[in-house]
Amino acid sequence: MAKNHRATVIVPTPQGILLAETRAGLLLLPGGKIERGEVPIAAAARELFEETCLQACALTFLLEVESPHYIHQVFTVSAFTGTARPRSDAVALHYLTKDDLLQERFPTRLSTTAVKLLKFFGDLKWK
């Protein structure tokens, strides 16, 4: 069975990396399904806004990674407007501080794929 493609967004903020909480209580990086015919970067911007109310001004492709359920097109946001608040699939927003990321103190509810992506991002940006 073919895997769905997902736009996944890493959003560094002064408070930390933004995480979205699902209705089931799982913590994920903002993102979602790339619709048929949709460009991945457009899906990343759309999903970020739908889940967090943030409008991306600058998105950069980071990497593609396969997880058990998805093929992730991963982007980082270097500039955005708006105030983060949960919408759509996100019931709450949380932050993973830079210190927690560097010390690998991840919340137990954080998806394993998000942990892998955040470790890669932390190594790339801060180590």
C-alpha positions, 0 to 999 in steps of 0.5 A: 500500500502506498504511503501518504505524503505529509508536509511537516514543519519545524517552527523555531520560536523564542519559546522553543520548537512549536508542537501541536497536540492531537485530539488523541493527546499525541504531540507532533510537528505541525503538518498534514497531508499533501493534497493531490496536485498540491506543491509540498511547500504550499501544503506546509504553509497551509497546514501550518496556518490551519493548525497554528494560525501562523502565516509562514513568510519564509519556508525552507525545504530540509529533507524527505524522510519515510516513517511507518505511515508517511513520506514526510517533506520536512520544512523549517520556518525562518519567518512567520506572522501571527500569534500561535493558537491551536486550530483545526486538528490541533487541540493545544500547542506546546513548545520544546525548548532549545535546552530540552532539545539539546539535552534530548529531554523529549515529552513521552507523548512526542511521536517517534518520527518527530523525535528523529526529526528534532534530533536531526534539526538540533544537530544541524542548527545547534551542535 
